[in-house]
């Protein structure tokens, strides 16, 4: 077990370890609203500012437990420093009596719906969303520093609702804005290991294909917090982060907000409008009405066009091919 060094950095919210009733000195102390932050440098550690004989530490699986004297008061922040890489991550332990467990971010906008079962449980049509909604995006942190490998928009047979960003397996994935974790789940044929965060500004973000999440449902998180490790799980062809921004369940092209060259927001605010923000609704409707056929042995473009009541030029336009292109049996061809 690697040696962990602790230093207390703030006393501006002193929390009691135990309730007021008499408690035995060896009961576990629950540290409410405590930050555990990873730092690489362990060479300069301030001495502990409380009596070291009043407590001791125990590492139980992935939980660091402080066992302390019932009369001891604890600070809000504790820093853990390790010489290793970022293998200890910033996390806030939620007190079950905390208001955050009852009052979720932007709950009025979301009609007090808070569920960890679906990415979009709201089913709110675009037409019912208020136009010209201004969102504060000033405290944005880029989840990973990589480049775009696949853009938002229609793919051959489906809509790609996120932006794929290159990373290496095990890279840190950071939360984009302040908020609260709504979903931590696994989809073997979809997102893989993924996290959904509801943010204070009213947006929700999705982080998919993780090796593993490093947060739990209802955790309070802040912009820049590490919430998972990069991976290649689920329906993925290589290590990347599938990153989505949504409003009331409806996906937004992240490139409308983010400059991927500078890794910053294009502005401190973003105005959601039905026409510009959700321009892709026409593409979605076109995909829903699309029809594909399987090419048969001996088929030609003219035969397929005649059989499906269309033209060769239309087939070429829909499939991005030329009249002279070779078509192979068994492959799909869009005819509408």
N, C-alpha and C positions, 0 to 999 in steps of 0.2 A: 504494500500500500504506500503510494507516494505521500510524502510528508506535506501536510497542509498547514499553512501559516495564516493566522487570523489577525486582522487589525480593525479596530472600530473607528469609523470615520465620521459619525454624526450622532449627536445627542438631542436633536431638536424635536423628536417625537419619542419620548421614553415610554416603553410598553411594559406592563407587568407580565411576568412569565406565568403567573398562576392567578386564579381567582382569589377573592379576598378570604375564602374559607381556609382553615388550616390544612396544609398539604404536606405530605412527607417529602423530605429533601431529595429523594431519588425519583420523584415523578418526572415524566418528560415535560419539558417546557415547549409550548407552542409559540413560535415567533410570528406574530401577525405582521403583515406588510413588510417583510424583510427582503432586501435585495442581496442576492449572491452574484458577484461579478467576477468574471475570469480576468486574471492579469498574468502576464508571462514572467515578469520580473519578481523574484522572491528575495532579492539581495538586501533591500532596505525595508524592513518591517518595523513599524512603531510598536512599542510595548503595549500590551493590553491595558486598558484604562479601567478595568474592574479587577477585583481580587481574584486571582487565578485559582485560589482554593475554594471559591464559591461555586464552581461549575466544572464540568468536564464534557468532552465531545465524544460522540459515538457515531460511526458510520454504519448504517443499517441498509444494506442493498444500495439503492441510489439516493438515500435520504441522510442528510447530516442532522443529527439530533443533539440539541444542547440540553444537558441535564444539569439543573442548577438549584441553588438555594431558593426557597419560596419567597424570601424577602428581597431577592435580587431584581433590579429593574434592568431592562435591556434597551439598547438604542434601536433606532429604526433600520439602520444600515449596517451590514456586516460584509466585509470584503474577504474573499478567499483568493489567495495567490498561489500559483503553481508554476514550477519551472517547465512543465510540459506545455504542449500546444493548448489550444482552447478546448480542453477536455472537461472543464467545469464552466457551466454556463449561467449567465444572469437569469434569475428567476424570482418572481414574487410569490410568496406563499400567502394564499388568500385565507384570511380569518373567516370562518363560516358565518360569523355575525356581521361581516362587512356589508355595507350597503350595496357594494358592487355585485353581490350575489343575488340581489333583488332588482336593482336598477341597472339595466344594461344600456350600452351606448346607443344613442339615437332611437330609443324604444318608441318614442311618439311617432317618428317617421315610419317605423316598421310595425305600427299598430300592436306594440307589445308582444310581437311574435319572437320567441327565442327557442330554437330547437336545434339539436345536433344531428337530425336525421337526413336533411337534404340541403344541398347547396342553395337551391332556390325554392324555399317553402312558401313564398309569398304569392307567386302567380299573379303579379300585378302587370297588366298590359301597358305597353308604352304610351298609348293614348291617354291613360288615366294619370300619368306622371306629370306634376306641375312643370311648366316650361320655364326656362331661365332660372334654374336653381343654382345658386352660387355655393361652391364647396371650397373650404379652406384646405389647401394642400401644402401649406408653408413648411410643415415640419417633416416632410417626406425624407425617407432614407431608402436608397436603392437596395433591394433585397440581395442581389449578387452583382458583382462588377463585370459580368461577362457581356458578350455581344449577342445579338439576336440571331437565332438559327431558324426560326419559323415564325412568320408574322400572323397576326390576327386576321381571320377572314375565311372564305369558303375553301375547303379542300375538295377532293374529287367527289366523295360521297357524303360528306358531312361538313358542318361548320366548326371551325377552330376558334373557340371563344377566348383564347388567351394568347400571350406572347411567350415563345420559348426562348430561354436565355441560357447560354452555354455555361457550364460549370464542371468541376471535377467531383467525383464521388467523395463525400466527406466534407465538402466545402460548407462553411457556415451560411445559413439562410437567415436573413434579418427581416424583422417586421417593418412594413412600410410606414405605418402611422401608429399613433397611440390608439389603444382599443382593448378589446376583450375577445378571447378565443371562443368561438362558437362551435367549431367542429374539429375533432382530431379523429381521423378514420382511415380505412384502407379499402381500396377498390382494385382487385387484382386485374380486371380487364379495362380499367379506366385510369383514374388519377394515381393509382398506387397509394403509397402513404401520403396523406395530404392534410393540410390545415386551412381552416377558414377563420378569418378574424373580422369581427364587426368593429368599425372605427368610430371614434368620437365625432368625426366630421360627417358621418352618414354613409360613407362608402364601406364596402366589404372587399377583402382581398382573399385570393385563393393561391396556395402554394402547393404544387403537386409534384409527384415522382420522387419524394424524399427517400433517403435510406431509412431514416427514422425521425419522427418529430421529437422535439425537446420541450414540449409544453403540454398542458392538459386543458380540457374543456373548462371554461369559466376563469382561466388564468387572466389576470390583468397584465397586459404587455405594453411596451412603449416603443416608439420609433427607434430602430437600431437594435432592439433585443434579438438575440439568436433564438429562433423558434424551431429550428430543425437542421438536419444535415442533408446536403445534396445527394441525389441518387439517380437510379434508373429503374424504378419500380413501376408496376402497372403497365399500361399501354404506351410503351416508350421505346424508341429505336436507338437511344444513346443517352448518356448522362446530360441532363439539362433540368432547368426549373421551368415548369409550366406556370406562368404567373397571370392571374386574372384580376381585373378591377371590375366590381359590379355596383350597381345602385338599385336598390329595391329588387334585387335578384337578376336584373338585366345587365348583361355584359357590355363593357365599354372597351373599345380599342385603346390599349395602354399608350400607344404612340400619340394619341390625341393630347395626352397629359405630359408624357415623359420624353425628354431629349436623351436618347440612348447613347449619344456621343459624349455628353457632359455628365450623364448619370444624375441629372437634376430635373425637377419639374420645370416646364416651360414658363410657368408663372406661379405666383403665390396663391392664386385662386383659379378654379376652373368652373365655368358656367355650363351646366347640363341643359341642352336643348334637344327637343325631340328630333328635329330635322338633321342636325349636325352630329350629335352624340350617337344617335341610334340610326345612322344612315344605312347600316348593314341590314336593317329589317327587310329591305327589298331583296337582298341577296338570300336571306333565309327563306323568304316566300318562294323565290325562284328555285331554291334547292328542294323545298317540299313538293313542288309541282314537277320536279325533274323525273324523267323516266329513263331507265337504263335497260339495255337488252344484252344478252350474251351472244357473241358472234359465233355463228355455226360454220361447220366445215363447208368450204366452197362459197361462202358469202362474199359479196363485194359491196362497196358503199352504195352503188345504185340499187342493188337488190334489197339492202337493208332499208334504204330510203323509201323505195316503193312499197315494201311490206308494212312500213310504219307511217305512211301518209305524209312524208316530208321530202326534203330535197338533199342532194349531195352537199351543196354549199352550206345548208343549215347544219348538217352533221359535222362538217369541217369546222364551222364556227363554234359549235357547242363543245367540240372535243379538242380544239387547237391543233388540227391536223390539215394536210393538204389532200386534194383529190387523188394525188398519185401515191399517198402514203400506203404502206403495207399494213393490212389488218390481219390479226391472227385469231384463229378459232379458240374459244374458251375465254377470251378477254371481254370486258364490259365496254359498251359504247353508249353514250348518251344520245337519245333520239328526241328528247323534248326538254 
